[in-house]
Amino acid sequence: MREICLKNTLYLCVFILSTFFIYPLQANAGSLGTINTDFADDGIVLEDFDYEKVYLWGQSIAIDSDGRIVVATYGREDSDADYDFIIARYDTDGELDESFSDNGYKSVNFSEEKDGDDSSDYVSSITILEDGTIAVAGHTYHKYENDDGYDMNSMDMAILFLDEDGDEISKHTVNFGFFDDAADTYDEAYDDYAFSVTHDTEGRVILGGYTKQLQDDYSQKYLFALARFEFGSEWQLDEDFGTDGIDTIELSGITFHMGSV
């Protein structure tokens, strides 16, 4: 469950039986905790995007400067399909805003970012910048063949940028690999997860999560992980932050599973 509070209304984004709901709860005096029945159908949005078989997982919501509700979820049309990022926008009355993207929602797959391999993409968090840019964070699972010909799989952080009309600006993946000085090689991290996204007063976008590094003895090490993006002529990692836009923190004896930034 995710929630956001705006003008005395608490919006709850809940997924039940793989379909997401939006509940607006009034927080006015005398009606604390009651459903606002003026919103959508008796106060509840139940969405399936007309998918043939519904596999939708509501994860995060944000409110834009016009009070419209932007929902970040991930889903697939059937059990054989890959999961994709899905971002939808609703008017203040709970109706799907069909002026957003082509039909009120945008579905995005990250497979082209991973050399054309199939990928499943999982949304975690959303933020809206002051200029209306929508940033959606999560992670993408992909399969690949390594240099030795073995089939491998890993998870990378993923970030999607949309303009206020729901059109894609760009999308990126982030791997917290490390340079092995002794071997003079670059090793990819085993898994990288983004669970939260926010933006600062300069309009830079920060991802927070953790990275799981595979050690030489095949043990795993978990590190707190951050990445920061900035916009110049395009969105890119901010090289002034950490090492080329990413940073990790390791504390002895502590395993990190980040929730929010």
N, C-alpha and C positions, 0 to 999 in steps of 0.2 A: 504494500500500500504506500502511496505517495500523497502528500498533501501540500496545499499552498493556501495562504489566507489573504484575501483582498477585500477591502471595504466591508468588513464585518461578515464576510461570507467565507467559510472554509470549504475549499474544493478538495474532495477526496478522489483519487484515481485508484481504482481497485480492479484487480483481475480475478474473476471467478469462472471456473470451468473454461479457461482459455479465452474468455471474452472480457473486454474491459468495460467498466462502468465509470461514470462520473457522477458523484453525489455533491451537490452544493448544500451546505448546512448553514442556516442563518445563525449569526452570533449576536443578534440584537437583544437588548434587554427584554425579558419576558418570553423570548422564543429561542433560547439557547439550545442548540443541538437539534432543532427541527429542520426537516427537509424543506427547501424552498420549492414549493409546488408550481411556481410560475416559470421554473426553468425546465425546458424540454418537456418530456412526457411525465407529468406528475413529479418533477424534480429529479429525474434519472435519465442519463444517457446510456444506452446499451448499443454498442457498435460492433458490426461484423464486416463492414466494407464490402458487402455482397460477395464475400469469398465463398467458394463452393463448399469447402470444409474449413471450419474456423479454427485457427491456431494463433490467437492474438494474446500478447502479454503486455498490459499497460504498465509502464514503469515510472514516468515522470511527467509533470505538467508545468507550464509557465503561463503567465498572463502578459499580453503585450500592452503597448501604451494606449490602445483603444479598448482595453478590457476583454479582448477576445482570448479564448482558451486554446493554447497550443499543447497538444498531447504527443508525447514520444512513446512509441511502443515498438515491438518487433513481432513479426508473425510470418506465417507461410500459408499458402492456399490449400495444401494437402500434405499428407505425411511423407510424400516423396520429394517435396520441394525443400530448398534451403531457406533458412530464416533470413529476413531482410529488415533493415530499419524502415519503420513507417511513422510518418509525422502527419498529424491531422490538425485542422483548426476549426473551432466552433465559435459561432457568434455568441454574444452575451446572453441570448435566450436559449442556448443549448442546441441550436440547429447547425448542422455541418455547413461550413462556409465554402461553397463551391467555387468561390473566386480564388481560393488557395490552391496552387498547383493546377491540375486539370479538372479535378472533381472533388476537391476538399481535402485530399490527402496525397502524400508523396511516398512512394516506395523506392528504396535505394539499396542496391547490392554492391559490395566492395570487391567482388571477384576480379574485376579488371585492375584493381590496385595490386593484386597478387599474381601477376603474370597470366591472367586468364583462368586460373584454377577455380574450381567451385569453392564457395565460402558460405558459412552461415554467420550472420551478423546480429549482435545482441545489443540492444539499447539499454543504457543505464540512467542517463541524466540529460537535462536540457536547460539552456539558458538563452535569454534574448538580450541582445545588446541595445544600447540607446538608439542606434540608427536603424533598428528593426531586424538586423541580421540574427538568424537563428543558428545556434551551435548545439549539435546533438552528439553526445559522447557514448561510447560503449566499447565493444571489442569484437574482433572478427576472427573466426576459426577457419583455418585453411589447411589444405593438404598440399604437399609438394614432395619432390624427389631431391634428395641431397646429392652432393658431389660424388658420393660412393654408390649411387643408384638405389638407395634405400627409400622406401615410402615413409614420409615423416608428416607430422602435423603440429601446429602450434597456434597460439592465440596472440594477436597483436592488439594494442590500443587502436581505437578508430574514432575519427572525428569527422562530422559532416557539417558543412556550412550551407545554409539556404538564405536566399533573400526574403524580404517580407511578403513576397507573392508566392513563396513556396518553390521557386526555381533554384536548382542546384548551382552554387557558386564553385565549390570544390569539395573533395573528400580526401582524407589522408589516413595512413596507418603509421604507427610508431612502434618500433622494436627497441627495447632497452638492451641491446647487445653490448659487448665490451671488447676492447682491443687487447689481445693477448700478446704482450711485448715479447715474451720468450719465443713464442711460435711465429710471431709476426703475422698473425691472422686475426680476422674479425669473427667473433662467435656470436651467433644470434641467441637472444634470451629464449628460454624454454616457453614461457607464457607471460603475457603482459595484459593486465586488465585495467580498464578505466571505469570507475564507479561514480564519478562526480565530475561536473564541469561548472565553472563560473567565469566571470570576467571582472577585470579591475577597472579603475577609473580612467585608464589610458586606452581602454578598448581591447586590451589583450585578453586572450582566452586561455584559461588554465585547466588542464586535465589532472585529476588525482586518482591514484589507484595503487596497484602494487605489481612488481615483477617477480617472476619465479625463475631463478637462474639455475642451470644445470652445472654442477661442479665436475671436476676431473674424475672424482671417485663415484660419479653418478648420483651423489646426494643432491638435494635441492635446497636452495637458499632463497628466502623471501625478503624483498626490499620494498620499503615505501617508495613510490615513484610519482614524479611530477613531470609534466610537459607544458610548455607555454608557446602559444602561437601568436603571431602578430600579423597585421595587414599592412603591406607596402603596396606594390602593384598587384599582389595576390596574397592569400593566406599561406603562411609558412612558419616553420619552427623559428622561434626567436633565439638567435645565436648568442645574444647577450645574457641569456638565462642558463645557468648551470653549464653543462657541456653541450654545445650545439643545440640548445633548446630543451634538454632533458636533464633531470637530476634524480638521484636516488639517495636514500638515507638508510644506513645499517646500524642497528644497535645490538650489541652482543646479547644473545639469548632471547630476543624478541622476534616473533613472527608477525608481519604486518598483513592485515586485511582491511584496507581503507574503506570508509563508508562515505564521507562527504568532505568537500572543501568549501 
